[in-house]
C-alpha cells in the first residue's frame, strides 16, 4: 500500500478530480461511447474488437481482454511507461498543479530531486542545441560529408536532432557561460574530467546523435567517429540520473508518435543509431535501436507498449551469437511475438539499405522467421552440409532445438524443414528425436487434503461478493462484509477498503487502486465480473446469496478441520468432549446454510 502524508493524499484527490479519466484516455485513444461508459481497443495488448472499458462514473478503466485496470494515474504510468511519481508529474503539469512532498520525504528532499532533474534536462537540451548549431555553422564539413555519404537527408537530420562536436573544449566553455557548474556538466554525462580537474567534451570531435526518451526529453547522446582510430567507433555518454541504457530504446519518441498517428502493426529492433536512422530514412518509421546493449526486460516491455509484434534485425553475424539468441527469450516471457530477420552475411541493416535500397531490406523482412526457426537457421550457417561429419554435427545441434517446440505440429514442421535442409529422411530424424533424452520429470508435489468446499468455488464466490459490494449493486449495499472471513490477503484488503469507505458514505471503486495498486491479479479478477449481466441480472442477485453461503460454509469447514486436528492431540477426556461439541456445532451450522436458496 502506498503510504502518503495528509497533504499529498489530498493533492492526489484533487489531481484526479482535475484530470477527468475520459478526457485523459481520450487524448491517447479513440473512444466509443456506449450509454454512460466508453470503450476502446486496449493499448496494452493487440486486439481488433474493443474490450477496454472506461467506467466514467466510478473513474476507473478495466480491459476484459488482458485484465489491465487502474485509475487515471495508473493509465498514464502504464501508457507512458513511467513510474508513479513521473505519472503524477505529467498529470500535475496537465492540470497546472504543483506537486507537494510525498511518501515520507521532506519537502526539501522532494524539491531538491526535482530541481536537479530539471536542471540536468535543461543542460542536455542546451547541449543538443549547441551541437545542432555546430552542424550548420560552416565548420562541420566532415560531419556533413559523412551524413551525405550515408544518404541522410536534411529533413531526417533535423527530425533526429543530429549535431556535431567540433573539438573537446567548446562545449564545456559554452555550458559554463550559460551558468551551469562544472559539477553539473560532468553529472549530465556530456563532459568528463581529467586527472588535473579540467572538464572536456566526452564526445569531442564526433557526429552527435541525441538520445530522446518517450517523453520527448533529451537524456543522453551517442557519438560516432568520422575516421578510423584506436578509439571505439561509437560511444554513449555515461549512465546518469536521467539515462539508463538498459531501460531505454533509441527512437522510441518517434515510434510513439507513429502509434498515436495511426497505430503500429509491428516494431523493428536494430542494434545501432545509424541502423535506425538509415531505416527511418528509407521509410521504415517503426524502428528502434537497443544501442548495442543485451536485450533487457525493461526494453521488451517498452516495445510492448507500442506493438506485440517485434522484428529483430541485427547484423549478419548475429546468427552465430548464441548469447544474443538466448536473450531473445525475454520477448517470449513478456508475451511478445518475435521474428528474426535473416541478414546477408556480414551486412547490417544500414548496409542493406545503402547497397540494396528499401526494396532489398523489405525482402529481408519478408523472410523473417520465428525464433525457433531462426535458431536452426543459425546452426545451419556454422556447418558445411556437403561434408558428412559436419552434417551430423548440425543435426546433433538442431534436434534439441526442435525438441523445445511447444506443440507436436510445430515439431513436425521443424523436422520436415530439417529433412529438406540435410537430406536425411523424416523417419530417421523422428527416431533420433524420440531417442534424445527426455525432459526431466517434474518433482512430485506433496498432496494437500482437499477442503470440504471446492477451493476454486470459494475463490469465485469471494470475487463475486467483493465485486458486487465494490460496485455498489443494490442487492449488496446492505451486506456487512465483516461477516465473511476472507482467506486471501488481497480479498481482505478489498473488503476492508469497502467497509471503511461505507463509513464515509461513499464507496469509490477507483480508490481501491491507491490500496492495492493496478498490478493486483485478484483485483483484476474482481473487476472482470463487471461485464455483461454478470452483476446486474436476477441471476447475479441469486449468485450473490449463494456466494455468501459458500463463503460462510467454508469458514465453518475450516474451523471444523482445525478442531479435528486438535482432537488427535487432545490428552484428557474433558478436552476431547469440548472439541467434539464444537465440531458438532460447526456441522449443524453448515447444514443450516443452503446453497441455491436465500440465506
N, C-alpha and C positions, 0 to 999 in steps of 0.2 A: 504494500500500500504506500502511495506517495504521501509523505508527511509534509505538511505545509503550515507555515505560520499563518496567523489570522489575517494579516494584511495581504499576503499572497493568495490565500484561499478566496478572499473577497475579490481580488483582482481577476482571478481565473473566472469567477462567476460573471463579472462584468464583461470580460473578454469574450466569453461565449455568447452573452446577450448581444453584443455589438457585432459579432460575426455570425450572421444567420447561416445555418448549416446549408440550406438550399442554395443561397447566394454563393457561398464559398465553393461548394462542389460544382455548382453550375458554371463557375468561372473556369473549371478544368474539364468538365464533361458535358456532353449533350444530354439533357434530361427530358424525360417523357412524363407528363403529368397524368395520373390516374386517380381521380377522386381528390382526396386531400393529400395524397402522398405522391412521390416521384420515383421513377425507375430509370436505370441507365445500364449500359453494358459495363461490367465490372472492370476497373482499371488495374486490378491486381491479379487477374487471370484472363486468358483468352476466351471469348465467348461471342456468339452471334446473336443470341436471344437475351435481352436484359434480365438479369437476376439480382442486380444491385438495387436494393430498396432503401429509400430515404424516408424515414418517418418524420415528417415535418413538425408535427405537434410535439412529439416526445424528444426531438432533436438528437437522433442517432441514426446511423446507417447500418445495414447488415446485408451481406451478399449470401443468397441462398445457394450459390454455386460453390464458393470456396470458403464460406464462413468467416470472411474478414468482417469486422464490425468495429464500431467506435463512435466517438463524438467528433466535433469539428477539429479539435486539436489532433486527435488520432489520425484523421484523414490527411491533414497537411503533413504530419510526421511521416506517414507511410507513403504518400504520393510523392513528396519532395525528397524522401529518403534522408531525413534529418532526425536529430534526437528531439526529445520532448522540449527542452529549453529553446532550441532553434525554431521549432514549430510555433511555440508561444511568441517568439520574437517576430516571426513572419506575420502572425495574426495581429499582434500589437501594432506593427507598422501599418497594417491594412486599416486598423480602426483608429490610428492616431493616438495610441496609449503608450505610457511609459511603464516599463516592466519593473516592479519592485524586487527586493531581495526575496529569496525563497530557499526551501529545503535546509533551513537552519543556518545558512550562510549570512554573514553580516552584510548590510547594505554596502559597506566599503569594499568587501571582497567581491561582491557581485559587480559593482560599478567598475572596479579595477580590472576584472577579467574582460568585461565588455569593452572598456577603454583600450586595453591592449589589443584585443582582436580587431576593433575598428581602426586602430592606429596602423596595424600591420596591413590590413586590407587597403587602407589609403596609400600606404607606401608602395605596395605592389601595383596598385592602379597607376600611380605616378611613374613607376618604373616601366610599366608597359607603354605608357605614352612616350617616355624618353626613348625607348628602343624603337618605337614606331616612327618617331620624328627622325631618328638617325637614318632609317632605311631610305627616307626621301630627302635627305639633307644634301645629296650630291656627293657624299663621301663614302657611300656604301656600294660602289660598283661591283666588288667581288660578290657581295651578298645578292645583289640583283641579278648578276650573271648566273649565279648558281640556281636561283629560282627560275630564271628563263630557261636554263638547261633542263630543269625538271618540269618545264611546261606548266608552271603555276601561274595562273592569270592574276591580273591586278585585283579583280573582284574577290577571288579566293584569298589572296594575300590579306586583304582588308577584313574579310569575314573572319579569318583566323587570328587577326591582330599580329601578324608576323612582323618582327622587327630586326634590328641589328645592333650588336655591340661592336664598337669600333676599336676599343682598347680596354685596358684594365683600370684606368683612373677616372674617366669622365663620369661614370655612373655614381660612384660614391661622392664625388665633388658636387654633383647635381643634387643628390638627396640631402646632403648636409646643408646645402644652400637653401633647400626647401624647408629646413627646420627639423628634420629628423636627426636623431642622435646616432652616433656610431654603433651603439649597442642595438638600436632598432634595426639598422641596416644589416647587421650580422644575424640578428634574431629572425629576420624575414627570410634569410637564405640567399638573398641576391648578392650579398657581399660576404667575403671571408676575411680573416685577419692573419697577417704574417706573424712570425715569432717576435718581430720587433714591435708589433701592435698596430701596424699600418693596415687599413682596410682597402680591399680591392674588389673589382667586379669578378664574382666567382665564375661567370661565363664569358670572360673577356675575349673579344675577337670573334665570337661565334654568331651564326644565324640564330635568332631568338624566336622561340615558339612559346607563347603564353599557355599555361595550363589553367583552364577555366572550369569551375565546377558547375553542377546543375542549377545553382542559384545565380549563375552569371557573375560569379566573383573570381577575379584572378587570384589564384592561391599558390602558384609556383611558375617556374619557367624551365623549358628544355633548351639546350644549346647544341648546335651542330657545327663541327669544324668544317671549314671550307677547303682545306687541303690536307694531304696525308701528313701525319705526325705521330710521335710516340704516344701522345695523349689519346684518351678514349674519343671515338668519333662523336658519340652522343653523351651528353651529361645533363643530369637534372639538378636543380637547386635542391639542397638537402631537405629532409623532413622537418617540419616546424609545427607550431601550434595550429596552423591552418592546413598543412599539407601532409597527408599520409598516403603514399603511393598505392599501398595495398587496398585502400578504401575508395580510390577514385579511378575514373576512366577518362582518357583524353577524348575530347569532342562530345562528351555527354551533354553539354549545354545545347549544341545544335541538334543533336538527336532528340532531345526533349522538345525542341521547337517543331521538329518534323512530326512527332507524335501528336502534338497539340493541333498542328495544321490539318492533319488528315489521317492520323494513325499509322502504325508501322506493322507490317506483317512479319518482319524479322530484323535482327541486328547482326551486322558483320563485325567480328572482333579480329583486329590485326595486332601486331606487336608494337610498331613504332609510329612516331609522329608523322614522318613523311609518307608511310604507307597510307595512313588515314587521310592526309591532305591530298595525296595523289588520287585515291579512290573517290574522294568527295569531288575533286575537280572533274573526274570522269563521269560524274552523275550518280555515284553510289553514296547518297547522303545519309544512309543508315549505318554509318561506320563509326566504331570506337576503337581506341588503342589501349592495350594493357600496360603500355610504357615499359615493356621489357621485363616486367615482374612476373613471377609464377602466379598463376590464377589463384584468387582467394575467394572465400565465401562472400565477403562483402562486395567484391566486384560482380560475382554471379548474381547476387540479389539486386544490385544496382541495375544490371542488364535486364533482369526480370521485370522491373518496373515499366519497361518500355516494350518488351516483347518476350514471349515464351519460346521463341524460335531463334536460335543463335547459330550463325555460321562461323566456325573458327578458320581463319585464313592466315596462317603463319607462313614462314618461308619454306622453300623446297627441301631444306634439310630437316624440317620438323618431323618427318616420318621416322627418323632414327632416334629421336629424343624420347626415350621411354618415360623419363620422369614427367615430361610435359604431357604425354598421352595419359598417364595415370592421373595427372592433375585435373584433366577434363571431367573426371567422375564427379567433381564438385557440382557441375551443371546438373547431372542426373539426380544428385542428392537434393538439389533445390527445385526439382520438378521442371527443369528446362529441357526442351528437345534440342539436342545439339547435333549438328552435322559438320563434318570436317571437309574443308575444301582442298583437294589434292593440287599442289602447285608443281609446275615443271621443276625438275631437279636443279637446285642452285639458284632459283629465282624467288624473289619475294613479290608481294602484290604490286609494289611500286614498279618493279622491273617489268612485270607483265603488262601493266598499263603503258609504260614507256615504249615497250617493244611490240606489243600486240594490240594495244588500244582497249577501249571499253568492251568491244565485242569479244576480244580474247579473254578478258577477265570474266565476262559473263559465261563463257564456255566452262571455265574452271568452276564457277558457282553451280552451273547446271550439273556438273559431275560430283557435286558434294555428296558425301555418304555418311550414314550413321557411324557413330564412334566405333562400334564393334567391327564393322566392315573395314573401317579405316585402319584399325589395328592389324587386321590381316594383310591389308594393302601395305602397311608399313613393314611388316615382317617379310613380305614378298620382295621388297626393294633390297633387302640385305643379302639375298641369295641369287646365285646363278642357277636357274632351274634346268639348264641344259646339262648340269653335272649331277649325276645320280646321288652322290653323298650330300650335296647342298640341297637337293630337292627333299631328301629325307629329313634333313635338319629343319627345313622350312615347315614341313608337315608336322614335325615334332613340336615346333613352336606354335603353330597355328591351331592345333587341336584343342589345347587348353583354353584358347580364346573362344573357340566355338562352344566349348562346354559351359561357358559363362552366360550364354544366351538365355533369356528369360522364358522362352517357350519352345516346345518341340517344333513348331512351324518355323521359327527363326533359325533353330539349329539345322533343320533340314535344308533351308535355303542357303545357309552358310556352307554346309557340306557340299552342296551342288556347285557353289561358286569355287570352293576349294578343289573339287574334282576337275572343273574346267581349267583352272589355273595350272594344276600339277599333272593332269593326265591320269591320275590314279582313279580307279573305279569308285563309284559312290558306295558300293557294298563293302569294299575294303576299308574305306575311310570310316564307315559306320561301325565296323567291327573294332577298329582301333580306338574310336571314340568310346565305345562301350567298355573296352578293356582298360581305359585310363582309370586312375584311382578315383574312387567315388568321393563325393563331397562328404566331409566328416559329419556324422550324425549329431544332431543337437543333444546337449546334455539333458537328460530327463529331468523334468521339474517335479518336485515333490507334490503329490496330490494334496489339495486342500479340501476339507469336507465342505460340501455344498450346504449353504444355509437353507432354512426352512422355506424362505421366499426366494424366488428366482432373482439373482443379483442384478441381471440386466433389466428385469422388470422394475426393480426398485429404483434403479438409476433413472429410467424413463419416467417413472412416477414423480420422482423428486424434481426433474426438469420441468415437467408439465405444471406442477403446483407452483413452482417458483416463477415460471413464465406468466401464468395467469395472474399471480399477485403483483409481479413487477410491472405488468402492463395494465393493471387495474381493471381486469374484467369484472363485470357486475357481480357474478356469482362468487368471486374470490375476495372481494373487498373487505368483507367482514370476518374472513377466516384468520384466526390467530396462529401465526406461524410458530410461536413458541410451543405449540402442542406437538410439533414434529421434532424428533431428534435426527437431524440430517447426518449422514455418515461421512460425507466428503467435505473437506475444508472449504472448498470454493462454494459449495452449496450453503454451508453455514454462513459464509461471508455475505452471500446474496440475501439470505433470509434476514440476517442482522441489519443489512442496509435497508431493506423494505420495512422492517419493524421500527427502526429509528426514524425513517422518513415519514411514516404514518403519524408519528407523534407531532410532527410539524404541520401535518395536514395535507401533504402532497408527496407522492412517490414519483420522482423524475427518473425515468429509465436511463437517460443519458448520464446521470450522476454515478451510476454503477461503474463506469469506466475509470472514475477517479479512485475507486476502491480496488478493483481487480486488474485494471489495465485492459488493453484490447487484445492481448495475446492469450487470454484465458480460453482454453479449449471447452471447458464446461459452460462458460458464459455464451460462447458461440452456439453450443447445442441448445441452450435455453432459448436464445433469440431465434433459432431456426424454426421454433414452433409458431412464431408469429407469421404464418404463411397460410394462404387459402382460408379454409374453415377450421383449421386445427383448434383454435381457441374460441371462436365466436359461435360455433354451431351448437345445437342441442346436444349432439354427441360429445362436444367439448365440455359442456357443463356436467354431463354424466361421468365423463372420464376423470374430471377433477375430483368428484366424490370418490370414485374408485381408486384414484391415485392416493388420496389421503388415507383410505382404508389400507391400501398396500403398504404405505409407509408406517402406519401405526402397527399393523401386524408384524412388520419386520422388526420394529423396535422391541415389541414383546418377544419375538422369536430370539433376538439377540440376548435379551435378559434371561430368557429361559435357558439358552445354551450356556450362559455364564454360570447360572445356578447348577446346571447339570455337571459342569466341570468341578464346581466346589464340592458337589456330593461325593465325588470319587475320593476326595481327600479329607472328608469330614471324619472326626475322631470320636465324637460322642453321639449317643442316640438322640439326645435333645437337639444337637446341632443338625443332625440328619432330618429330624422331624420338621424343624423350621424351614430347611431348604426345600423339602418336599412340599410343604404348604405353599411356598412361594411359586414353585413350579406349577402346582395345581391351579393357583390363582392366575398365572400368566396364560395357561392353557385355556381356562374358561373365558378370559377376556378376548383371546384370539378367536374363539368360536363365536363370540357375540359380534365380531366385526365381519360384516358380509361385503363381499366384493361383487358388484353387479346390481347393487341397490343402494338406496340412501343410507347414510350412517345415522 
